[in-house]
Amino acid sequence: MEQRAMALDQFSLGSGEDFPALLRRKGLLGQPTAIVDLARGGGSSAMTQTESTTILAFKFSGGVLVAGDRRATSGHTVVYDRADKVLEIDRHSLMAIAGVPATAWEMARVLEHSFQYFRRTQLQEMSVDGKVRALSKLLRDNLGFVMQGVGVVVPIFATYDGNSHPEARLYFYDAMGAQFEAADYAATGSGSPAVRGILYYENNWGAKPLKDLNEDEAVSIALRALNTAAETDTATGGIDRTAKIFPVIKTVSRDGITTLPNDKIDKVYNESVA
Amino acid sequence: MIEEPYRWVEAIANRREYVETQLSSGSPIAALSFRDGILFLTLGRNRQKIFEIYDRIAMGAIGHPGDIERLRMAAIELASTEGFTRSAADVSLRRLAHYSLSPVMKNAFEQVYGAPFLARLVFGEIGPTPDEDLFLRVEYDGAIATNGSGGAPVRQHFAVLSATTASNELMETFLRDSYKIDMELREAVRAALDAWSVGHLGGTRSNGEKQLPDRDAIAKHRDEQLATAGIEAAVLERNASSAIRYRALTDEEARSLLA
């Protein structure tokens, strides 16, 4: 009983801490991983790690579109062909992940709870800058694992900023936690070089710039880009229509997140990709 | 000397009187089930009294802001860590109140050398149907009252929180008569406002008042208060597509439902 009362007393001082700090205080989340000295044989270099997947995102007329393939690999083995790498964090935020699933999903979970915890305790929504920074901090805390050759995560974060100048916002990160705001598009994962080429080309010399595309046109380009990535990258799953495995495509707009149903993707695929 | 049992009982009685006096000016809160959710409603002029605790749980509180804040943070922390380590479905209002808040509040109240919590709390947890909605009131001494469970034949679809026990009882009597199951939000807002009016009238009168005021007096007091105070209301939505069910109603939104 005494211990309970003491535990409660801490709450009065705890109101300023963020959710990861609360989890650490309760022993529910690991401490930031230590960075091992590579010179003494700490593990493989971060440079040799692959983020085996393809994730892409770009702004279109209806907000931001985020798409990811479904393949999860381990070395040369396909482990799972229905992985969902585009995760909903809150009503207006998506995080798409390339990298080690265990770390990435844990990060997404911490992030999701962080935003809600902030809103509930502080009685206001966390700002977009605050959310972007929160993910950056989680990546930075994970750096030790990255340097040891396990746990690299390179995410994309898409959200809709409902402030006085409402607009869709798109960010990409490196494995150390640096954040970059993307003007038009972002891509990450092993298949991303091909995708980046396509998106650059479409944005500059396509029928119209990405930001002016309607939803069907945007979905079409996303599918073509993912198919192109799957052509040369073994870690990227293509579209398997016999098994009804389609990429995950979600959009973020003023009204929130929409997940595109499979038949819609199938229809667009039929009309403009196949 | 406080170690003598008699002195301790006396000290607790004094303390109860002190806490009751401190809490006697709070604006009442009415919480009730309607078809599409649970409505929390109060009238106020300055600070927020209805809060989101977790996906399906909301809280209303009267008392000292500092104490309310500590209890609110405790509830959010417990629910959030539980929801993170297990799942949102494992966060239960019953456990939160019975195993965490109540023992701490009772302990603070009975440790006569320390400060008690100057706060009364009312919680609501949304269920799939109004019959499965849970309401729960936690008093400053850790006592818990629920809307009926454990095989109780009559289950109330509402809960009230008021400054005094007498006005609490008046509000409950009023709602027992006027509450209808499967109300629309519009009707629920009206019922909650009238219940608030009953509670507020009961709180401002002398403590001996046990009679329910008549309909006209309730309506008159309600309209007088509406002219100068704001409506603070929140809804836990029953069939929301998102996991998060809490939605605050603005004063304008609540007033537009009265038109």
Interface residues (C-beta under 8 A of the other chain):
Chain A: M1 R4 A5 L8 F11 S12 G14 S15 F19 L22 L23 K26 L28 R91 R109 V110 H113 Q116 Y117 R119 R120 T121 L123
Chain B: Q48 F51 E52 I53 Y54 G66 E69 R70 M73 A74 I76 E77 S80 T81 G83 F84 T85 S100 P103 V104 N107 A108 Q111 S242 I244
